[in-house]
Amino acid sequence: QVQLVESGGGLVQAGGSLRLSCAASGRTVSNNYAMGWFRRAPGKEREFVGALRWFDSNTYYADSVKGRFTISRDNAKNTVYLQMNSLKPEDTAVYYCALQQYASSYYRDSEYDYWGQGTQVTVSS
């Protein structure tokens, strides 16, 4: 079993930045894995934000966040980060990290095996 714990959410003004963390425990992250970030805004479906393939650190982003958000990792801490810059009110959502045991398709939430509890990000205008 893998446990994922997100942190770093909060309230920020438009144009500001936040960094979310997702710490994995229970199993060492394997090169087969992919770590994804998703978000759910009020009244909307959960949507893909970005993902990192552990094997080579390749990253993938939704068009809505490309150029503003960056995913990185810290191997020693089994932690993935989502650096969010130039935040907009429409980025307001609960953000979730997720782990996919056999990295294949990154964009669909059904492909992920483990999920964190989520952390709230609120961007005020």
N, C-alpha and C positions, 0 to 999 in steps of 0.2 A: 504493500500500500504506500501511496505517496500523499503527503499532506502539503498543501500550498497555502501560504499565508501572505496576503497582500498588506501593504502599508503605504503611507505617504499621501493619501487623499486629503482633501480639505477645500477651503474656500479661497478663491483667488480672483483678482480682477482681470478683466479682459486684457490680453496682451502679456499677462504674466506667465510664470512657469511653475511646474510641479514635477517632481520625480516620484514615480511609484516603484515600489519594490515588491518582488514576489520571491519568497524564500521557500525552497523545496526541502522537505525532510522525509525520512522514512526509507529513502533509497537514494544512492548516488545517481545523479543525472547521467544518463548514458548518451553516447554519441548517436544512438538511434533516435533520440528524442527530439521533439520540437516543443518550444514554449510559445504560447500565443497569448495575446491580449484581446479581449472583447469588451464591449460596453453595452449597457442598456439604458437608454434615456426614458424618461417618464412617458408612458403610452406608446412606446415603440418596441420593435423586436430587438433582440440582442444582435449586435453587429460586430463584424471583424474589425479590429484596429490594426494589428500587426502580429508578426511571428518571427521567431528566430530558430533556425535549424542548428542544433547543437554541434553537429559534426564539423561544420565549417563556418559557423556564425553568419551564414547568409540570412538576410532579413527581407521581409515582405511587408508591405504596408497598404492599407486602404488609401484610395486616392484622396479622401477627405483629410487625411493627416500627413500625407507625404510631404516631406520638406519641413515639417513642424515637429514631428514626433520621431524619437530614435530609441531603438531597443538595443540593449547591451547586456553583457553578462559578467558575472564574477564566478569563475570556476571554483575557487577555494571556498566560497560561501554558498555554492549551489543556489545562486540568486540571479534573477533576471530583473532588469530595470526598464522602465518606460519613462524616458525623459520627454516631457511635454512642454513645448515652447509656443509662444504666440497664441495662447489659448483664447478661444472664442466662447461666447455663451452657448453655442450649439454643441460644444464639447461636454457640457454638463451631463453626467450620467454616473451610474455605478460601473466601475471598471473591474473586470475579472481577469485573472490569469488562469491559464489552463495548460495542461501537459498532454502531449500526444506521444505515446510510447514508440510508435513506428512512424517517423516523419514521412508524410506522404502529401496529403492535401491540407493546406494550412488555413483555408478561408472559411471552412464550414465548422460550426461548433459541434456538430455531431461526430466529427473525426477525433475529438479530444476525449481523453480517458479520465482525467482528474481536473477538478476545479477548486479554486479558492472561494472564499466567502464573499469577496467583493469589497471595494472601498469607494466611498462617495467622492466624486469630484464635482464641485460647483463653481462655475465661472460667472461672475457678475458683470453686468454691462456698465 
